[in-house]
Amino acid sequence: YKTRLPMRYELKNKVVVFEEYKTINGLGKFPFLIVTRLNNEVVAITRITDVEKQVSIPRNFFSVPKQEIETLD
């Protein structure tokens, strides 16, 4: 399985291109620079700095941490 990068999505007049990626913790490539165009003009550039700086993302990224509750026992 191969992914062609950068990924590009088109929806009517809006085009979203994931320009740059970082590989984090062997989980794959995460986009950190996203360019949005509307009618061939750039309307937004989104930079995700946590990914750009390669902040460690835990393997259970999508799991919800359990809360620890103190009891008066």
N, C-alpha and C positions, 0 to 999 in steps of 0.2 A: 504494500500500500504506500503510495507516494502522494504527498500534498504539494501542490504547486504554490509557491509563495512569491509575491504577496497575494493574499486572497482578496477578491473583489466581488462586491455584491451590488447589483443594480435593481432599483425599484422605481419604475416610472422615470422621473427626471432626476432622482437622487442616486448618487453613486457613493458607496462607502468602500474605502480601500485600507486594508490593514497593511501598513508599509513596512514596519520593522518588528522583529521578534527577538525574544531571549529564551533560551532553554533553561528551565529551572528544575532542580532536583530530579532530573531524569524524567519528568512528567510530560515533557513535550515542549512545544514552542508556544509562548504566550505573546500576543501582540502588545506593544507598548506605544506605538505611534499610529494613530488612526486618522485618516484624512477623509472628510465628507465634502462632496461636491454636489451642487445643485445647478442644473443647466450649464455645465462646464465651468462653473466658478467655485473656488474653494470657499465654503461657508463655515467650516469648523476644522480645527486641528486639535485632536485630543491626545495628550501625552500622559500615560499612566506611569508615574515616577517610581512606584514601588516595584514594578516589573522591570523598568529600565535600570534601576540600581541593583537588580537581581536579589531582591529581598527573599529570604527563604520562605517558601510556601509549604506547609506541612502536607504530607500525603493524604491526610483526612480533611482536606480543604473544605469539602462540602458537608462535613458532619457537624452537628451542633454540640458544643461542649456541655457536659453535665454540670449542673450547679451543685456546689457543696453547701449543704444547709446545716447550720449548727443547731443542735437540740439541747434542751436543758436537762437531759437525763443525768 
